[in-house]
């Protein structure tokens, strides 16, 4: 199982817990190999080029397949059609998160206060379309935005908790701090509000036009035999129900468990790719 993230983070850790759960269904070891780099594309390219025999699979956020392969590339490294899909695990619900007690409760209020103070929005992100969301805040809300990229969601949260930036574009890394009252969700960047943080309006509800989405999923080289797809997909489905997987993603990180597969997941990926193609066309600098 090739993971396009470094060892020690929540993505790699989640992959290892899922791999252990899949072993129970498959009756054989699932070895996790971390291959970070290229904004998540290094591992994806390795999966794409692997022999489609069922012995090489990948674990990734879907935006690494739908977005990263086309962003800032003269030639696309791959498209979502370059892979086969075995099943999704979670819906992380991407959010914009701020330190609590800053004098605002949502993104619109933050922009209003920073404008009044003559200050820019300082946004940090660790990957994916975070830069485009920063550009969307600047364009849609009419405020200067300074965008900083770091490696890893943990480092992003350190910047926010230390008061070095105003907001972070985050998946699940913020949840322990938000649940402890240290940070607040000021906007959902999804099409709908996050049911775990329902008071946070969506980006679009406040007048913005951007949205982003992503799933954590298991994928494979294109051309995998039907029997291998069926066996591996069943293992992913069973793995998503495992107590360890549920504890990490649902209880600790507040990610919704979502097991899409087959044609439904393939259609989702095509739709997500178009969303990011449009986002790039609108907000790339």
TORVODO-807973 format. One record per atom (N, C-alpha, C): x, y, z. Coordinates in steps of 0.1 Angstrom, whole numbers, padded with zeros to 4 digits, always signed. Each point is the difference from the previous one (the first is absolute). Layout:
XYZ/...
This chain:
+0009-0012+0000/-0009+0012+0000/+0009+0012+0000/+0000+0008-0011/+0009+0012-0001/-0008+0012+0005/+0005+0007+0009/-0006+0012+0006/+0008+0012-0004/-0007+0009-0006/+0008+0012-0005/+0001+0011+0010/+0005-0004+0012/+0002+0009+0012/+0011-0006+0008/+0007+0008+0007/+0011-0004+0009/-0004-0008+0012/+0008-0008+0005/-0003-0008+0011/-0001+0009+0013/-0009-0004+0009/-0002+0007+0012/-0012+0010+0000/-0005+0003-0012/-0012+0009+0000/-0013-0008+0001/-0011+0007+0000/-0013-0006+0001/-0004-0008-0012/+0005+0004-0012/-0003-0008-0012/+0007-0013+0000/+0013+0000+0003/+0007-0012+0001/-0005-0009+0011/-0003+0006+0012/-0005-0007+0011/-0013-0007-0003/-0009+0008-0007/-0013-0006-0004/+0001-0012-0009/+0010+0002-0010/+0002-0011-0009/+0005-0013+0007/+0008+0002+0010/+0005-0012+0007/-0011-0007+0008/-0009+0008+0006/-0011-0006+0007/-0009-0007-0009/-0003+0006-0012/-0009-0006-0010/+0007-0013-0005/+0013+0001-0003/+0007-0012-0005/-0001-0012+0009/+0001+0002+0013/-0002-0010+0010/-0014-0006-0001/-0009+0009-0001/-0014-0005-0001/-0003-0008-0013/+0006+0004-0011/-0002-0007-0012/+0007-0013+0000/+0011-0002+0008/+0006-0013+0001/-0009-0011+0005/-0010+0004+0009/-0009-0009+0005/-0009-0006-0011/-0004+0008-0010/-0008-0005-0010/+0008-0007-0011/+0011+0005-0003/+0009-0006-0011/+0007-0012+0004/+0003-0002+0013/+0007-0011+0005/+0015+0000-0004/+0005+0012-0003/+0014+0002-0003/+0005+0014+0004/+0013+0002+0001/+0005+0013+0005/-0003+0011-0010/-0002+0012+0005/-0001+0012-0008/+0011+0009+0005/+0010+0002-0008/+0012+0008+0004/-0002+0014-0005/+0002+0010+0009/-0002+0014-0003/+0014+0006-0003/+0001+0007-0012/+0012+0006-0004/-0003+0015-0002/+0007+0008+0007/-0002+0015-0001/+0009+0005-0012/-0007+0007-0009/+0007+0007-0011/-0005+0014-0001/+0005+0009+0009/-0004+0014-0001/+0007+0007-0012/-0005+0012-0003/+0007+0008-0010/-0009+0004-0012/+0003+0011-0006/-0008+0005-0011/-0014+0003+0003/-0003+0006+0012/-0013+0003+0004/-0010-0012-0001/+0006-0011+0004/-0008-0013-0001/+0000-0007-0013/+0007+0004-0009/+0000-0006-0013/+0011-0011-0002/+0010+0000+0008/+0011-0010-0001/-0006-0014+0002/-0008-0002+0011/-0006-0013+0003/-0010-0004-0011/-0008+0010-0004/-0010-0003-0010/+0006-0005-0013/+0011+0006-0004/+0007-0004-0013/+0005-0014+0002/+0005-0004+0011/+0005-0013+0003/-0011-0010-0001/-0012+0003+0005/-0012-0009-0001/-0004-0001-0015/-0001+0011-0007/-0004+0000-0014/+0009-0009-0008/+0013+0000+0002/+0009-0007-0008/+0002-0015+0005/-0006-0003+0011/+0001-0014+0005/-0008-0010-0008/+0005-0013+0001/-0007-0010-0007/-0014-0002+0006/-0011+0000-0008/-0014-0002+0006/-0003-0014+0003/+0007-0005+0011/-0002-0014+0003/-0006-0002+0014/-0003+0012+0007/-0006-0001+0013/+0009+0001+0011/+0013+0000-0003/+0010+0000+0011/+0006+0014+0003/-0004+0010-0008/+0004+0014+0003/-0013+0008+0000/-0002+0007+0011/-0012+0009+0001/+0005+0013+0006/-0009+0010+0000/+0004+0013+0006/-0010+0005+0010/+0005+0008+0009/-0009+0007+0010/+0002+0015-0001/-0010+0007-0002/+0002+0015-0003/-0012+0008+0003/+0002+0013+0002/-0011+0009-0001/-0004+0001-0015/-0013+0001-0003/-0004+0000-0014/+0005+0013-0007/+0002+0011+0007/+0004+0012-0007/+0015-0002-0006/+0008-0009+0006/+0013-0002-0005/-0001-0006-0014/-0011-0007-0003/-0002-0006-0013/-0008+0009-0010/-0009+0008+0006/-0009+0008-0008/+0006+0014-0003/+0009+0005+0009/+0005+0013+0000/+0015+0001-0003/+0008-0007+0008/+0014+0002+0000/+0007-0004-0013/-0006-0010-0007/+0006-0004-0013/-0002+0010-0011/-0009+0010+0002/-0002+0010-0010/+0005+0014+0004/+0001+0002+0012/+0003+0014+0005/+0015+0004-0002/+0002+0011-0007/+0013+0005-0003/+0008-0009-0008/-0006-0008-0009/+0007-0010-0008/-0002+0004-0015/+0011+0001-0007/-0001+0002-0015/-0007-0012-0007/+0003-0011+0006/-0007-0013-0005/-0005-0007+0012/-0013-0005+0000/-0005-0007+0011/+0008-0013+0003/+0003-0002+0013/+0007-0013+0003/-0010-0012-0001/-0013+0003+0003/-0010-0011-0001/-0013+0007+0001/-0011-0007-0002/-0013+0005+0003/-0007-0011+0008/-0012+0003+0005/-0007-0010+0008/-0003-0013-0008/-0001+0002-0013/-0002-0012-0008/+0012-0009-0002/+0011+0004+0006/+0013-0008+0000/+0000-0011+0010/-0010-0001+0008/-0001-0009+0011/-0013-0008+0001/+0001-0011+0008/-0013-0007+0004/-0002+0003+0015/-0012-0001+0004/-0004+0004+0014/-0006-0011+0007/+0005-0002+0013/-0004-0012+0008/-0009+0004+0011/+0000+0013+0004/-0010+0004+0010/+0005+0012+0008/-0009+0008+0004/+0004+0012+0009/-0002-0004+0014/+0007+0007+0009/+0000-0002+0014/-0007+0011+0008/+0004+0013-0003/-0005+0011+0007/-0003+0012-0009/-0009+0009+0006/-0002+0013-0006/+0005+0010+0010/+0012+0006-0002/+0006+0008+0011/-0007+0014+0002/-0008+0005-0009/-0006+0013+0002/+0010+0011+0002/+0006+0005-0011/+0010+0010+0001/-0005+0013+0005/+0008+0007+0009/-0005+0012+0007/+0010+0010+0000/-0004+0013+0004/+0009+0011+0003/-0001+0002+0015/+0011-0001+0007/+0000+0000+0014/+0009+0011+0006/-0005+0006+0011/+0007+0011+0006/+0003-0003+0015/+0009+0007+0006/+0002+0000+0014/-0012+0006+0007/-0005-0006+0011/-0012+0006+0007/+0004+0013+0007/-0010+0008+0002/+0002+0013+0008/+0007+0011-0008/-0001-0001-0013/+0007+0011-0009/-0010+0011-0003/-0012-0001+0005/-0010+0011-0003/-0009-0002-0011/-0001-0013-0005/-0009-0003-0011/-0005-0014+0002/-0011-0004-0006/-0005-0013+0001/-0002-0007-0014/+0002+0008-0010/-0001-0007-0014/+0009+0008-0009/+0001-0005-0012/+0010+0006-0010/-0004+0014-0003/-0013+0003-0002/-0004+0013-0004/+0003+0010+0011/-0002-0004+0013/+0004+0009+0011/+0015+0002+0001/+0007-0010-0003/+0015+0001+0000/+0004+0010-0010/-0005-0001-0013/+0004+0009-0010/-0004+0015+0003/-0012+0002+0006/-0004+0013+0004/+0009+0006+0010/+0004-0008+0011/+0009+0005+0010/+0014+0003-0006/+0005-0009-0008/+0014+0003-0005/+0000+0012-0010/-0011+0001-0007/-0001+0012-0009/+0000+0013+0008/-0007+0000+0011/-0001+0012+0009/+0013+0003+0006/+0008-0011+0003/+0013+0002+0006/+0011+0003-0010/-0004-0001-0013/+0010+0002-0011/+0010-0011-0001/-0004-0012+0003/+0009-0012-0001/-0005-0010-0010/+0010-0008-0006/-0004-0010-0009/-0004-0013+0007/-0007-0009-0007/-0002-0013+0005/+0013-0008-0002/+0004-0007+0011/+0012-0009-0002/-0005-0014+0001/+0001-0008-0010/-0005-0013-0001/+0012-0010-0002/-0001-0011+0007/+0010-0011-0001/-0007-0012-0005/+0007-0008-0008/-0005-0013-0005/+0012-0009-0002/-0004-0013+0000/+0011-0010-0001/+0000-0008-0013/-0010+0003-0009/-0001-0008-0012/-0013+0002-0007/-0002-0006-0011/-0012+0000-0008/-0003+0014-0005/-0013+0004-0001/-0004+0013-0006/+0000+0011+0010/+0008+0000+0011/+0000+0010+0010/+0003+0014-0006/+0010+0001-0009/+0003+0012-0006/-0012+0006-0008/-0007-0008-0007/-0012+0005-0007/-0010+0005+0009/-0002-0006+0012/-0010+0005+0010/+0005+0013+0005/+0013+0002+0002/+0005+0013+0004/-0002+0011-0010/+0002-0004-0013/-0003+0009-0011/-0015+0003+0000/-0009-0010+0003/-0014+0003-0001/-0004+0009+0011/+0006-0001+0012/-0003+0010+0011/+0003+0014-0005/+0012+0001-0006/+0004+0014-0004/-0009+0005-0011/-0004-0008-0009/-0008+0005-0011/-0015+0002+0003/-0005-0010+0007/-0015+0000+0003/-0003+0009+0012/+0009+0002+0009/-0003+0009+0011/+0008+0013+0000/+0008+0002-0010/+0006+0013-0002/+0010+0004+0010/+0009-0009+0004/+0010+0003+0010/+0013-0007-0004/+0011+0007+0003/+0013-0006-0003/+0002-0012+0008/+0006-0011-0006/+0002-0012+0007/+0014-0005-0002/+0007-0003+0011/+0013-0005+0000/+0000-0015+0002/+0005-0008-0009/-0002-0014+0000/+0014-0007+0003/+0000-0009+0010/+0012-0007+0004/-0002-0015-0001/+0009-0007-0006/-0001-0014+0000/+0011-0007+0009/-0004-0010+0007/+0009-0008+0008/-0002-0015-0003/+0008-0008+0006/-0001-0014-0002/-0007-0007+0011/-0012-0005-0002/-0007-0007+0010/-0011+0008+0008/-0011-0007+0002/-0011+0007+0007/+0004+0004+0014/+0009-0007+0007/+0004+0003+0013/+0007+0013+0001/+0009+0003-0010/+0007+0012-0001/-0009+0012-0003/-0010-0003-0008/-0010+0011-0003/-0007+0004+0013/-0004-0010+0008/-0007+0003+0013/+0010+0008+0010/+0012-0003-0001/+0010+0007+0009/+0000+0015-0003/-0001+0003-0013/+0000+0014-0005/-0012+0007+0006/-0012-0006-0001/-0012+0006+0005/+0000+0001+0015/+0004-0011+0007/+0000+0000+0015/+0010+0011+0005/+0011+0002-0007/+0010+0009+0004/-0004+0015-0003/-0011+0002-0007/-0004+0013-0004/+0008+0006-0012/+0007-0008-0007/+0009+0004-0011/-0008+0003-0013/-0012-0006-0001/-0009+0002-0011/-0014+0001+0006/-0009+0004-0009/-0014+0002+0004/-0009-0013-0001/+0002-0007-0012/-0008-0012-0002/+0009-0011-0007/-0006-0012+0001/+0006-0011-0006/-0010-0007-0009/+0003-0005-0011/-0008-0008-0009/+0003-0015+0005/-0010-0006+0005/+0002-0013+0008/-0010-0010-0003/+0005-0013+0001/-0009-0011-0001/-0004-0004+0015/+0007-0010+0005/-0003-0005+0014/+0010+0004+0010/+0011+0007-0003/+0010+0003+0009/-0004+0009+0011/-0010+0008-0003/-0005+0011+0010/-0009-0006+0011/-0006-0012-0002/-0011-0004+0008/+0003-0001+0015/+0012-0005+0004/+0002-0001+0015/+0001+0014+0006/+0005+0010-0008/+0001+0013+0005/-0013+0007+0000/-0008-0002-0010/-0014+0006-0001/-0009-0006+0011/+0001-0013+0002/-0008-0006+0011/+0004+0004+0014/+0013+0005+0001/+0005+0004+0013/-0003+0015+0002/-0006+0007-0011/-0003+0014+0001/+0012+0009-0003/+0011-0005-0005/+0011+0008-0003/-0001+0006-0014/-0007-0007-0009/-0002+0006-0014/-0015-0001-0003/-0004+0007-0011/-0013+0000-0004/-0001-0002-0015/-0010-0006-0005/-0002-0001-0015/-0007+0012-0004/+0006+0008-0009/-0007+0013-0004/-0007-0002-0014/+0003-0011-0007/-0007-0002-0012/+0002-0015-0004/-0011-0006-0006/+0001-0012-0006/+0003+0003-0015/+0010-0007-0006/+0003+0002-0014/-0007-0010-0009/-0008-0009+0007/-0008-0009-0007/-0013+0006-0006/-0008-0007-0007/-0012+0005-0005/-0011+0002+0011/+0002-0007+0011/-0010+0001+0011/+0008+0001+0013/-0008+0004+0010/+0007+0002+0013/+0004-0014+0006/+0010+0001+0008/+0005-0012+0007/-0009-0003+0011/-0007-0012+0001/-0009-0003+0010/+0007-0001+0014/+0013-0002+0001/+0007+0000+0013/+0002+0015+0005/+0000+0009-0009/+0002+0014+0003/-0010+0009-0007/-0013-0002+0003/-0011+0005-0008/-0001+0015+0001/+0006+0007+0009/-0001+0014+0002/+0009+0008-0011/+0009-0008-0005/+0009+0007-0010/-0006+0000-0014/-0003+0012-0006/-0006+0000-0013/+0010-0004-0011/-0006-0003-0011/+0008-0004-0012/+0007+0012-0006/+0010-0002-0007/+0007+0011-0007/-0010+0007-0009/-0009-0008-0007/-0009+0006-0009/-0012+0008+0007/-0003-0005+0012/-0011+0007+0008/+0004+0014+0003/+0013+0003+0001/+0005+0013+0004/+0004+0008-0013/-0003-0004-0011/+0002+0007-0012/+0012-0004-0009/+0007-0010+0004/+0011-0006-0008/-0006-0009-0011/+0009-0003-0009/-0005-0009-0011/+0008-0013-0001/+0010-0002+0009/+0008-0012-0001/-0005-0011+0009/+0003-0012-0004/-0002-0012+0009/+0010-0010-0004/+0004-0008+0010/+0009-0012-0002/-0006-0012+0007/+0004-0011-0005/-0004-0013+0006/+0011-0010-0001/+0000-0010+0008/+0009-0011-0001/-0004-0012+0008/+0003-0012-0004/-0002-0012+0008/+0013-0007+0002/+0001-0008+0011/+0011-0009+0001/-0004-0013-0006/+0008-0005-0009/-0004-0012-0007/+0012-0010-0003/-0004-0011-0005/+0010-0010-0004/-0002-0002-0015/+0011+0000-0008/-0001-0001-0014/+0010-0010-0006/+0000-0002-0013/+0009-0010-0005/+0004+0004-0015/+0010-0007-0005/+0003+0002-0014/-0013-0003-0009/-0001+0007-0011/-0011-0003-0009/+0001-0014-0006/-0011-0007-0002/+0001-0013-0007/+0001-0011+0010/-0003+0002+0012/+0000-0011+0010/-0011-0010-0003/+0003-0013+0000/-0010-0010-0003/-0013+0001+0009/-0011-0003-0005/-0013+0001+0007/+0001-0008+0014/+0006-0012+0000/+0001-0007+0012/+0008+0007+0011/+0011+0006-0005/+0008+0007+0010/-0007+0013+0005/-0007+0006-0009/-0008+0012+0004/-0010-0004+0011/-0007-0010-0002/-0011-0005+0009/+0006-0004+0014/+0011-0007-0001/+0007-0004+0013/+0005+0012+0008/+0007+0009-0007/+0006+0011+0007/-0010+0010+0004/-0011+0002-0008/-0010+0009+0004/-0008-0005+0012/-0002-0013+0001/-0006-0005+0012/+0008+0002+0012/+0013-0001-0001/+0010+0002+0011/+0000+0014+0005/-0001+0010-0010/-0001+0014+0003/-0013+0003+0008/-0011-0006-0005/-0013+0002+0007/+0000-0005+0014/+0005-0012+0002/+0001-0006+0013/+0010+0008+0009/+0011+0005-0006/+0009+0008+0007/-0005+0013+0005/-0009+0006-0008/-0006+0013+0004/-0009-0002+0013/-0004-0012+0002/-0009-0003+0012/+0008-0004+0012/+0013-0002-0002/+0008-0005+0011/+0000+0010+0012/+0001-0005+0012/-0001+0009+0012/+0012+0010+0000/+0012-0005-0003/+0011+0009+0000/-0001+0012-0010/-0005-0004-0012/-0002+0010-0010/-0011+0010+0004/-0011-0005+0005/-0011+0009+0005/+0005+0009+0011/+0008-0005+0009/+0005+0008+0011/+0009+0012-0004/+0009-0003-0009/+0009+0010-0005/-0007+0011-0008/-0008-0005-0010/-0005+0010-0009/-0013+0006+0005/-0009-0008+0005/-0013+0006+0004/+0001+0006+0014/+0005-0007+0010/+0001+0006+0013/+0010+0010+0002/+0013-0002-0004/+0011+0009+0003/+0000+0011-0010/-0001-0002-0013/+0001+0010-0010/-0013+0005-0006/-0011-0005+0005/-0013+0005-0004/-0003-0001-0015/+0006-0009-0007/-0002-0002-0014/-0012-0010-0002/-0009+0003-0009/-0011-0008-0002/+0004-0013-0008/-0003-0012+0006/+0003-0012-0007/-0009-0001-0013/+0006-0002-0011/-0008+0000-0013/+0007-0010-0009/-0007-0011-0002/+0005-0011-0009/-0007+0000-0013/+0005+0008-0009/-0005-0001-0014/+0009-0009-0008/-0005-0007-0010/+0008-0009-0008/-0007-0002-0014/+0007-0007-0008/-0005-0003-0014/-0002+0012-0008/-0011+0000-0008/-0003+0011-0009/-0003+0012+0008/-0006-0001+0012/-0003+0012+0007/+0012+0008+0004/+0011-0007+0004/+0012+0007+0004/+0007+0005-0013/+0000-0007-0011/+0006+0005-0012/-0007+0012-0005/-0013+0001+0001/-0007+0012-0004/+0003+0012+0009/+0001-0003+0013/+0004+0010+0010/+0014+0006-0004/+0009-0008-0004/+0014+0004-0003/+0000+0009-0013/-0008-0004-0010/-0001+0008-0012/-0006+0014+0003/-0010+0000+0009/-0006+0013+0004/+0010+0009+0008/+0007-0007+0009/+0010+0008+0008/+0011+0006-0009/+0004-0008-0010/+0010+0005-0009/-0004+0012-0007/-0013+0000-0005/-0005+0012-0006/-0001+0012+0009/-0004-0002+0013/-0001+0010+0010/+0014+0007+0001/+0011-0008+0000/+0013+0006+0002/+0005+0007-0013/-0004-0006-0011/+0003+0007-0013/-0006+0013+0000/-0012+0002+0004/-0007+0013+0000/+0006+0009+0010/+0004-0006+0012/+0006+0008+0011/+0013+0006-0005/+0008-0008-0007/+0013+0005-0005/-0002+0011-0010/-0010-0002-0009/-0003+0010-0011/-0004+0013+0006/-0007+0000+0012/-0005+0012+0006/+0009+0007+0009/+0008-0008+0008/+0008+0006+0011/+0015-0001-0001/+0005-0007-0010/+0015-0002-0001/+0006+0014-0002/+0012+0002+0006/+0007+0013-0002/+0012-0002-0009/
